[in-house]
Amino acid sequence: MVKNELQQFIRYNDMYKTMCTELLESFHFSENTVAAFTRCGTTTGTAFLTGNFTRIFGYPRTAFIKGDLQFLIKHIHPDDLPAFVFFAESSTLQAATWNEVKENAVQEHCCRFKHGNGKWIWIKQKVIVLSVTPERHIDAVLLLFDDCTAAKQAEFNQHVLRVEKSRRNSKLLRLLAPVSSTQIRKEKLMLTLKEHASLTQREKEIMQLVSQGSSSKEIAAKLFISKHTVETHRKHILHKLSVKNAPQMVHQTLISSVE
């Protein structure tokens, strides 16, 4: 599907037809691959974006088309942003095109990206240089984004299994065990507190009442608002905390109250 969209676009755009000779046959495109033709040299802007963008990233296609690089920067995890900037700068300097150097024109980077639903996903980005400016900086490129969240999670799980299996035979791994588990708990707590801080005062009041066992009808009576308004606030709270139901919401309340 993605490859067909690209071929269709190239067929009616002579500039890209010239730059992309045999290019598409060199890459694997899955249903989770988002592709874009964009320019960032003599001119800027996105000329093409595949239709699966919203499904993968969770935002309307216009968000990327209008924002381009700024859209990516805005939603990359803060801890991954310095590495992304270094990647973008390194890719730009003395770039060579696909028609000149083939695989050497491809740059890759993987980072966490905030999905439209508020959750972090892992995105692997490929930059394939199609043309360069007179100063040999990147101009036209084909961008490929692949959602590799599942692969990253599998990689992490495999790492955990290997560590656990080897721990009893390694003094170093045994010494690291309390540190690593404590750090993981701390990071989870900090993330919970950050999400909790994004709630409005009214949402925090409703969240507290839910944790005390109050129903939406009872909360409405206590706060002198309609039941419909309470339900709307509850939906917003679930979305902000990335939880699915009231019990999970209560759990978040308990965790945040510890701090």
N, C-alpha and C positions, 0 to 999 in steps of 0.2 A: 504494500500500500504506500509506504513512505517513498520507496524507490520509484514507484509509478508517478507519484506527485512530482518528484524532482525531474524525472524524464520529461514529463508533460511541460513543465516550466521551461526547461532547457530547449525543448523543441521549438518554442516560439520566441526565444531570446538569443539572437545571434552572438552577442557578447559572451554569454555564459556557455553557449554551444562550443565556441572556440576554446575557452579555458578549461572545459570539463571533458575533453576528449578522453574516453576510456576511464575516466575518474571513478564513476559510480560502480564499475565492475570490481574495484579494488577494496570496497568496504562492505561490511555486513550491516544490513538495516533490519531491525526488529520492529515489532509494533510499539515498543517503548523508546524508539529512537526519534528524537525531534531534530529536524534539519532546517537550516536557515541560510540564505544567501544574504550577506551583509557587506557593507563597505565602511572603512574607517580610515581612509587615506585622503586622496584628492577630493572625494565626496564622502558623505556619511549617510547611513540609513539602511534599513532592511528592505530588500527587494522581494523576498519570498520567505514564507514560514509555513511549515506543514500543519495540517489541520488537527493533529493530535496534541498540539501544544497545551491546550487547556486541560486535557485529561491527565497529562503527565505533571504539569507544573501547578495546576489549580488556579490559574489566572486567565483572564481573557487575552486573546491573541494581540489585541491592540496595546496591551501593557508592554509587551516586548517590542512590538513594531515602533511604538512611540519612544520607549525608553532605551532600547538597545543595551549598550554596556552599562548604563546607569541603572537599568532594571536589574541586571545581574548583581551589581555591587550592592544594591539596596537590600537584596534578599539572601546574600551569602552569609553564612555563620561568621560572627565577629572573629572567632579564633582562626578561621580559615582565610579571612580576607587578605592578610599580608602575603600569604603564599600565592593567592590568586593574582594580586597586583604584580608580584615578582614574575609570575608566569606570563601575564599579559605583556609586561615590559620586555621580557626576554624573547617572546615570540615575535615582537615587533621589530627588534633591532636586526638589521642586516638579513631580512627575510629572503627566502628563495621560493620560487613558485613550483607547483606540482609538475608542470610541464618540463621544468628544468631538472629537478632533483627527486621527483616521485616521493617515496616514503619519508625522505628527509624534510619535506615541506609540511609534515604533520606534527603538530604539538599536542600533547595530552595533559590534562589536569583533572583531579578529582577533588570535590569539596562538598560540604553540606549546604543545602539550599532550603530555605523556608517555603514549604508548600502553601498553597492558598488556604488549606485547612488549618494552618498554624503549626503543623508538625514538620520536623526536619527530615529531609530525604538526602540520599547521596546521589550526586550527579557527576558522571564522567563526561568531560567536554573535550572534543577534538576540534582543533583549528587547522583547516587545510587551506594553505595559501594559494590563491588563484592568480593574483596579480600584485605587483609592488609599485610603489611610487618611484620617481627618479632617484630618490635618496636611498632606495632599497629598503623601505619600510613597508609593512603590510598595507595593502589597499583592499582588494576584494577577497573575501574568504567564504568558504563553506564551513558552517558550524554544525557539529553533530553533538547532541546531548543525549546520553543514555542514563536512564534511571537504574542505578546499580545498588539500590538500598538492600535488596534481598541478598545480593552477593556479598556485600559488606557485612551484613549480619551473620551470614554463614561463615565468613572468614573469621569474625570475632568469636563465634561459637566454637569453631575448630581450634582456635588459639586457646580458649579456656579449657577445652578438653585435653589438649596436649600439656598445658601447664599442670592441670590437676593430676594427670597421669604421671608426670615427672616429679611432682613436688616432693614426694617422700624420698627421692634419691638425690635431691639437690638442696644443700643448706641455704643457698642464695634464694631459691624459690620459696623455701619455708619462711625465711626472714621477710620476704616481700609480701607474703600473703596478707598479714594484718594491715599493711599500708595500703595495698591495692583495694581491699574490700572497704576500708574506711573512706578512701578517696571517692569510690563509686557512690557510697551512701551520701557523702557530702555534696557531690555534684548533683545527685538527684534532688536533695533537699534544696539546694540553691536554685535549681530550675523551678521547683514547685513554688518557692517564695517569690521568684521573679514573676511567674504567671499569676500568683495571687495578688501581687502588687498592681497588676494591670486592671484589676476589677474596680468598678466604681464603688462609691460608698454604699449606694443602695444595693448593689449586687452582693457586697460583703454582708450586709444586714440579712438579706434573703438567704445567703449561703449559711450563715450562722443559725438562722431559724430552721433551715432544713436539717442541719446537723443535730438540732434538738428534737427532731421528730415531727415538726409542724407540717401540715399539709398545705397545698397551695391556697385552699380556701381559708385556712386558719391564718396563714401569713397575710393574705389580702385584708382580712379583718383587722389584724394587728397594725398594719401599716397604712390602713385607710386607702387602699388602691384596689383595682379590680383583679379578679382571678386571672383574667387574660393577661394583664400586665405582669403578674407574678410569673406566669408560664413563659412569657417572652424573656424576662430576666433570667429565668432558669436555663433557657436554651442558650443565651449568651454566655452564661457561666460555664456550661458544659463545653462550649466551643473554645472559650479562652483557656480553660484548664486542660483541654484535650482529653476529656473523660466522657464516658458514654451514659452514665446513669447517676442517680442520687447517691447510692452507696459509695461510689468512687469519689463523688464530690465531698462527701462527709470525711472520707479518708484524707483528702487533700486539706480539709479544714483542720483535722487533728494534727497533721504533719506541720502545717504552718504555725499552729498555736504553740508548738514545742519551742520554736525559736522565739 
